[in-house]
Amino acid sequence: MKTVLICGGIGKRMFPLTEDKCLLKFLGKTLLEHQIDTAKEAGLTDFIIVGNSQNIGSMERITTNISDIAVKFVVQKEPLGMADALRNASQFLDSEVIIVNPNDVFEGFAYNKLLDAYRTHSAISYLLGYEVADYFPGGYLVTNDEGNLTGIMEKPEKGKEPSNLVNLVVHLHRDPQKLLQYAESVQTEKDDIYECAIDSMVRDNYKIKVVPYTGFWYSVKYPWHILTLAQWFLDREQGYISPSAYISEKATIKGKVVIDDNVKILENAVIRGPVYIGPNSTIGNNSLVRDYSHIGADCVVGYSAEIKGSYIGDRCHFHMNYIGDSIIGADCSFGAGTALGNLRFDERDISVRVGEEPIDTGRNKFGAIIGDNSRTGVNASIMPGIKIGPNSIVGPNVCLTSDLEPDSFIMAEQVSNTIRNRFRH
């Protein structure tokens, strides 16, 4: 049986992070690698990966180093949804397939439940369903008393959900070509051709089984979801310190940590797990790393810096900084005294603007989201929930209270002028 990993979409809601979600690293491995490992545990080793022109090369390099799998690659030229992804891969869909959205992270026994249903029930397709207590901006499933699908609705408005059963994109199709035939006749202006095709099959009396799943599931839709996912990966890890790591006798390590190859932890540094520190990184003198922080490869956490509950990309450099509950892209550096605030004065949940809409993160502690290759000057202050676009610079003594576009350079004088103009008007 083949497993199709749909990686061709573009995560616009993840801005200012520009890395494809399936290429985000957790514990030194990309999300794509974690997904392949999970499938392999269930005995699935034959993969079709649908990517886009920007990420396909990276995925080819990554999978070259994974043993005991067969992989075919397909390029989806435009991000036109799941049905289009399958249409591009149709030449390989000649028998049963499992369709997976790699951004949906779940436990391995989800595959086992799906395969068990396939072996014991006669249906043309099998969909995983997950009960939710709160609104989720995704697809919803409606079933009858026998657990068979009677309808599917993609992204209903909040309060208009047809059920509490979310469509978890781990689907098994006995006849994928039949699904594609139905997709060809769908008429819709939304990005839901795949779901409409399944709905049409149900109306034509094809039996589609909904398989309940109650394990861990998390869907990465916004940047702050990375923090929850990093926490989950760290909680599952046993803890490990590489033999090649150097840890000063005067350093303190408490709790569960994962310290990768060639890490240096210098005098009076304190690590309070759960924490991950990537290969070739240095944790400098008198620094503090704690509470589900995830630090990438080749980073330097310099003298007297504190990192709490944050996700840090590769090749970042810090010095006398506070970084709380934040997400930092690759190749960023902060001047001494830069602080990323993570708590409102009123202690309410922090919102982040996505497009023109403020989205509640559901977190009362959340810092900044900073794109790749950005810098700050000394004593810069970044307020909670602020986004900084890639390749941007926040100058010395700036207190940044609004989002910064990519390729921007802001100085303290500009901020002062903006404040004065607000008072004038």
C-alpha positions as CSV (number, residue, x, y, z in Angstrom):
1,M,0.0,0.0,0.0
2,K,1.3,3.5,-0.9
3,T,1.3,6.5,1.4
4,V,0.9,9.9,-0.3
5,L,2.3,12.8,1.7
6,I,0.8,16.1,0.5
7,C,3.5,18.8,0.9
8,G,2.8,21.1,-2.0
9,G,0.7,23.8,-0.3
10,I,2.0,27.2,0.9
11,G,1.3,28.1,4.5
12,K,0.3,31.8,4.2
13,R,-0.8,31.9,7.8
14,M,2.7,31.0,9.0
15,F,4.2,34.3,8.0
16,P,6.8,35.7,8.8
17,L,8.2,32.1,8.9
18,T,9.0,31.1,5.3
19,E,10.2,27.5,5.9
20,D,7.7,24.9,4.6
21,K,5.9,23.4,7.6
22,C,7.0,19.8,6.6
23,L,10.6,21.0,6.7
24,L,10.5,22.5,10.2
25,K,12.9,20.6,12.5
26,F,12.0,19.0,15.8
27,L,14.8,17.2,17.8
28,G,17.1,17.5,14.8
29,K,14.7,15.9,12.3
30,T,12.3,17.6,9.9
31,L,8.6,17.0,10.3
32,L,8.7,15.1,7.1
33,E,11.2,12.7,8.5
34,H,9.1,12.2,11.7
35,Q,6.1,11.5,9.5
36,I,7.9,8.9,7.5
37,D,9.2,7.2,10.7
38,T,5.7,7.1,12.0
39,A,4.4,5.4,8.8
40,K,7.3,2.9,8.8
41,E,6.4,1.8,12.3
42,A,3.0,0.8,10.9
43,G,4.7,-1.2,8.1
44,L,4.2,1.5,5.4
45,T,7.4,1.9,3.3
46,D,6.2,2.9,-0.2
47,F,5.8,6.7,-0.4
48,I,4.7,9.3,-2.9
49,I,5.6,12.8,-1.9
50,V,3.9,15.7,-3.6
51,G,5.9,18.9,-3.2
52,N,6.2,22.3,-4.9
53,S,9.1,23.6,-7.0
54,Q,10.6,25.3,-3.9
55,N,10.7,22.4,-1.5
56,I,11.0,19.3,-3.7
57,G,14.8,19.5,-3.8
58,S,15.1,19.6,0.0
59,M,12.7,16.6,0.3
60,E,14.7,14.6,-2.2
61,R,17.9,15.2,-0.2
62,I,16.2,14.4,3.1
63,T,14.7,11.1,2.0
64,T,18.0,9.9,0.4
65,N,19.3,9.3,3.9
66,I,16.3,7.3,5.1
67,S,16.8,3.6,4.7
68,D,14.2,0.9,3.7
69,I,11.8,3.1,1.9
70,A,10.8,3.6,-1.7
71,V,9.9,7.2,-2.7
72,K,8.5,8.8,-5.9
73,F,8.3,12.6,-6.1
74,V,5.7,14.7,-7.8
75,V,5.7,18.5,-8.3
76,Q,2.5,20.4,-7.8
77,K,3.0,23.5,-9.9
78,E,0.4,25.6,-8.1
79,P,-1.1,25.3,-4.6
80,L,-4.5,24.3,-5.8
81,G,-5.5,21.9,-3.0
82,M,-5.4,18.2,-2.3
83,A,-7.4,17.1,-5.3
84,D,-5.0,18.8,-7.6
85,A,-2.1,17.2,-5.7
86,L,-3.6,13.8,-6.3
87,R,-4.3,14.6,-9.9
88,N,-0.6,15.4,-10.5
89,A,0.3,12.0,-8.9
90,S,-2.4,10.0,-10.7
91,Q,0.1,7.9,-12.7
92,F,1.2,6.3,-9.4
93,L,-2.3,5.8,-7.9
94,D,-3.0,2.4,-9.4
95,S,-4.0,0.7,-6.1
96,E,-4.9,1.4,-2.5
97,V,-3.4,4.5,-1.0
98,I,-3.3,6.3,2.3
99,I,-3.4,10.1,1.9
100,V,-1.7,12.1,4.7
101,N,-1.3,15.8,5.3
102,P,2.1,16.0,7.0
103,N,1.0,19.1,9.0
104,D,-1.4,16.8,10.9
105,V,0.8,15.2,13.6
106,F,-0.6,12.1,15.2
107,E,0.5,8.9,16.9
108,G,1.5,5.8,15.0
109,F,-1.5,3.7,16.1
110,A,-3.7,6.0,13.9
111,Y,-2.4,4.0,11.0
112,N,-3.1,0.7,12.7
113,K,-6.8,1.8,13.3
114,L,-7.2,2.8,9.7
115,L,-5.6,-0.5,8.4
116,D,-7.7,-2.6,10.9
117,A,-10.9,-0.9,9.5
118,Y,-9.7,-1.6,6.0
119,R,-9.3,-5.3,6.7
120,T,-12.6,-5.7,8.6
121,H,-15.1,-3.4,6.8
122,S,-16.1,-3.3,3.1
123,A,-16.0,0.4,2.2
124,I,-14.5,2.3,-0.7
125,S,-12.7,4.8,1.6
126,Y,-11.8,5.2,5.3
127,L,-11.4,8.6,7.0
128,L,-10.0,9.3,10.5
129,G,-12.4,11.3,12.7
130,Y,-11.4,13.2,15.8
131,E,-13.8,14.6,18.4
132,V,-13.2,18.2,19.4
133,A,-14.7,20.2,22.2
134,D,-13.9,23.6,20.7
135,Y,-14.1,25.1,17.2
136,F,-11.4,24.0,14.8
137,P,-10.9,25.8,11.4
138,G,-10.9,22.6,9.3
139,G,-13.2,20.0,7.8
140,Y,-16.0,18.4,9.7
141,L,-17.6,14.9,9.3
142,V,-21.2,13.8,9.7
143,T,-21.9,10.1,10.3
144,N,-24.8,7.8,10.8
145,D,-25.3,5.3,13.6
146,E,-23.1,2.7,11.8
147,G,-20.2,5.2,11.7
148,N,-20.5,5.7,7.9
149,L,-20.0,9.1,6.4
150,T,-23.2,11.0,5.4
151,G,-21.6,14.4,4.8
152,I,-18.4,16.4,4.9
153,M,-18.1,20.2,5.3
154,E,-14.8,22.1,4.9
155,K,-14.1,25.1,7.2
156,P,-17.6,26.0,8.4
157,E,-18.1,29.3,10.2
158,K,-17.7,29.1,14.0
159,G,-21.0,28.1,15.5
160,K,-22.2,26.4,12.3
161,E,-20.2,23.2,12.7
162,P,-22.4,20.2,11.5
163,S,-20.8,18.0,14.2
164,N,-18.0,17.8,16.7
165,L,-16.1,15.3,14.5
166,V,-13.1,16.9,12.7
167,N,-11.7,15.4,9.5
168,L,-8.1,14.3,10.3
169,V,-6.4,14.0,6.9
170,V,-5.3,10.4,7.2
171,H,-7.5,8.7,4.6
172,L,-7.4,5.3,3.0
173,H,-8.9,4.9,-0.5
174,R,-9.4,1.5,-2.1
175,D,-10.0,3.1,-5.5
176,P,-8.2,6.5,-5.8
177,Q,-9.0,6.7,-9.5
178,K,-12.7,6.7,-8.7
179,L,-12.1,9.6,-6.3
180,L,-10.3,11.5,-9.1
181,Q,-13.2,10.9,-11.5
182,Y,-15.5,12.5,-9.0
183,A,-13.1,15.4,-8.4
184,E,-13.2,16.2,-12.2
185,S,-16.9,16.9,-12.0
186,V,-16.9,19.1,-8.9
187,Q,-18.0,22.7,-9.4
188,T,-16.8,25.0,-6.5
189,E,-15.2,28.3,-6.0
190,K,-13.6,27.2,-2.7
191,D,-10.4,25.1,-2.0
192,D,-12.5,22.0,-1.3
193,I,-12.6,20.0,-4.4
194,Y,-11.3,16.9,-2.6
195,E,-13.9,17.1,0.1
196,C,-16.7,17.8,-2.4
197,A,-15.7,14.7,-4.4
198,I,-16.0,12.6,-1.3
199,D,-19.4,14.2,-0.5
200,S,-20.6,13.4,-4.0
201,M,-19.5,9.8,-3.7
202,V,-21.5,9.5,-0.5
203,R,-24.6,10.9,-2.2
204,D,-24.1,8.2,-4.9
205,N,-24.3,5.6,-2.1
206,Y,-20.6,4.7,-2.0
207,K,-19.8,3.5,1.5
208,I,-17.2,5.6,3.3
209,K,-16.2,4.5,6.8
210,V,-15.3,7.0,9.5
211,V,-12.7,5.6,11.9
212,P,-12.6,7.2,15.4
213,Y,-9.2,8.3,16.6
214,T,-8.6,9.4,20.2
215,G,-4.8,9.7,20.5
216,F,-2.6,12.8,20.2
217,W,-3.4,15.0,17.2
218,Y,-2.2,18.5,16.4
219,S,-2.4,20.5,13.2
220,V,0.1,23.2,12.5
221,K,-1.8,26.1,11.1
222,Y,-0.3,29.2,12.8
223,P,3.3,29.9,14.0
224,W,2.5,29.5,17.7
225,H,1.4,25.9,17.1
226,I,5.1,25.2,16.7
227,L,5.5,25.7,20.4
228,T,2.9,23.1,21.3
229,L,4.4,20.6,18.9
230,A,7.9,21.2,20.2
231,Q,6.5,20.5,23.7
232,W,4.9,17.2,22.5
233,F,8.2,16.0,20.9
234,L,10.2,16.9,24.0
235,D,7.7,15.1,26.3
236,R,8.0,11.9,24.3
237,E,11.8,11.9,24.2
238,Q,13.7,9.9,26.7
239,G,16.5,12.4,27.2
240,Y,20.0,12.1,25.7
241,I,23.4,13.8,26.0
242,S,25.8,13.1,23.1
243,P,29.2,11.7,24.1
244,S,30.8,14.5,21.9
245,A,29.1,17.3,23.9
246,Y,31.3,19.3,26.3
247,I,29.6,20.3,29.6
248,S,31.6,22.3,32.1
249,E,31.7,20.9,35.6
250,K,30.4,24.3,36.8
251,A,27.3,24.1,34.6
252,T,24.0,23.0,35.9
253,I,21.6,20.6,34.1
254,K,18.3,19.6,35.6
255,G,15.4,17.7,34.2
256,K,15.1,15.9,30.8
257,V,17.4,17.3,28.2
258,V,18.4,16.4,24.6
259,I,21.9,17.7,23.9
260,D,23.1,16.9,20.4
261,D,26.6,16.4,19.0
262,N,29.4,18.8,19.7
263,V,27.3,21.1,21.9
264,K,29.3,23.2,24.4
265,I,27.8,24.3,27.7
266,L,30.1,26.7,29.5
267,E,30.7,27.7,33.1
268,N,27.7,28.7,35.2
269,A,25.2,28.0,32.4
270,V,21.9,26.5,33.7
271,I,19.8,24.2,31.6
272,R,16.4,23.3,33.1
273,G,14.6,20.7,31.0
274,P,12.7,19.7,29.0
275,V,15.0,21.3,26.5
276,Y,16.6,20.5,23.2
277,I,19.9,21.9,22.1
278,G,21.0,21.2,18.5
279,P,24.4,20.1,17.2
280,N,27.4,22.5,17.3
281,S,25.5,25.0,19.5
282,T,27.1,26.8,22.4
283,I,25.4,27.8,25.7
284,G,27.6,30.5,27.1
285,N,28.6,31.6,30.6
286,N,25.8,32.5,33.1
287,S,23.1,31.8,30.5
288,L,19.7,30.2,31.3
289,V,17.7,27.9,29.0
290,R,14.5,26.5,30.4
291,D,10.9,25.2,30.1
292,Y,10.5,23.5,26.7
293,S,13.0,25.6,24.8
294,H,14.1,24.1,21.4
295,I,17.3,25.5,20.1
296,G,18.6,24.7,16.6
297,A,22.0,23.8,15.2
298,D,25.1,26.1,15.2
299,C,23.5,28.6,17.6
300,V,25.3,30.7,20.2
301,V,23.4,31.6,23.4
302,G,25.9,34.1,24.7
303,Y,26.7,35.5,28.1
304,S,23.8,36.0,30.5
305,A,21.0,35.3,27.9
306,E,17.8,33.7,29.1
307,I,15.6,31.6,26.7
308,K,12.3,30.4,28.0
309,G,9.8,28.2,26.1
310,S,11.0,29.3,22.7
311,Y,11.7,27.7,19.3
312,I,15.0,28.9,17.8
313,G,16.1,28.2,14.3
314,D,19.6,27.3,13.1
315,R,22.6,29.6,13.3
316,C,21.1,32.2,15.7
317,H,23.3,34.4,18.0
318,F,22.2,36.0,21.3
319,H,24.0,38.0,24.0
320,M,22.4,39.3,27.2
321,N,18.9,38.8,25.9
322,Y,15.5,37.7,27.2
323,I,13.6,35.6,24.8
324,G,10.3,34.4,26.2
325,D,7.8,32.1,24.4
326,S,8.9,33.2,21.0
327,I,9.6,31.7,17.6
328,I,12.8,32.8,15.9
329,G,13.7,31.9,12.3
330,A,17.2,30.9,11.1
331,D,20.2,33.2,10.9
332,C,19.0,35.8,13.4
333,S,21.1,37.8,15.9
334,F,20.2,40.1,18.7
335,G,22.2,42.9,20.2
336,A,22.9,43.0,23.9
337,G,19.9,44.0,26.0
338,T,17.3,43.0,23.4
339,A,14.2,41.7,25.2
340,L,11.2,39.9,23.7
341,G,8.2,40.5,26.0
342,N,5.7,37.7,26.5
343,L,3.1,39.0,28.9
344,R,0.5,41.8,28.7
345,F,0.0,44.0,31.7
346,D,-3.6,42.8,31.9
347,E,-2.4,39.2,31.5
348,R,-5.1,38.5,28.8
349,D,-4.5,36.1,25.9
350,I,-2.2,37.5,23.3
351,S,-3.5,38.0,19.7
352,V,-1.4,38.1,16.5
353,R,-2.5,39.7,13.3
354,V,-2.9,37.3,10.4
355,G,-3.6,39.3,7.3
356,E,-6.0,42.0,8.5
357,E,-7.5,39.8,11.3
358,P,-6.3,39.5,14.9
359,I,-6.2,35.9,15.9
360,D,-6.3,34.8,19.5
361,T,-3.3,32.5,20.2
362,G,-5.0,31.1,23.3
363,R,-1.8,31.9,25.2
364,N,-1.5,34.5,27.9
365,K,2.3,34.2,27.5
366,F,3.5,34.6,24.0
367,G,6.4,36.6,22.6
368,A,7.5,37.5,19.1
369,I,7.6,35.7,15.7
370,I,10.7,36.7,13.8
371,G,11.5,35.7,10.2
372,D,14.9,34.4,9.0
373,N,18.0,36.6,8.8
374,S,16.7,39.4,11.0
375,R,18.6,41.4,13.6
376,T,18.1,43.8,16.5
377,G,20.3,46.5,18.0
378,V,21.3,46.9,21.6
379,N,18.4,47.4,24.1
380,A,15.7,46.8,21.5
381,S,12.3,45.8,23.0
382,I,9.7,43.7,21.1
383,M,6.2,43.6,22.5
384,P,4.1,40.4,22.8
385,G,2.6,39.0,19.6
386,I,4.7,41.2,17.3
387,K,5.8,39.8,13.9
388,I,9.0,40.8,12.2
389,G,9.4,39.9,8.6
390,P,12.5,38.2,7.2
391,N,15.7,40.2,6.4
392,S,14.7,43.0,8.8
393,I,16.6,45.1,11.3
394,V,15.2,46.6,14.5
395,G,17.6,49.4,15.5
396,P,19.0,50.2,19.0
397,N,16.6,51.3,21.7
398,V,13.5,50.7,19.5
399,C,10.4,49.6,21.3
400,L,8.5,47.8,18.6
401,T,4.7,47.8,19.2
402,S,3.5,46.9,15.7
403,D,4.4,44.4,13.0
404,L,7.4,45.0,10.8
405,E,7.3,44.1,7.1
406,P,10.0,42.0,5.4
407,D,13.2,43.7,4.3
408,S,12.6,46.6,6.7
409,F,14.9,48.8,8.8
410,I,13.4,50.7,11.7
411,M,15.2,53.2,14.0
412,A,14.2,54.7,17.3
413,E,13.7,58.1,15.6
414,Q,11.1,56.6,13.3
415,V,9.1,55.1,16.2
416,S,9.2,58.5,18.0
417,N,7.9,60.3,14.9
418,T,5.1,57.8,14.5
419,I,4.0,58.2,18.1
420,R,4.1,62.0,17.8
421,N,2.0,61.9,14.6
422,R,-0.6,59.7,16.3
423,F,-1.0,62.3,19.1
424,R,-1.3,65.1,16.6
425,H,-4.2,63.3,14.8
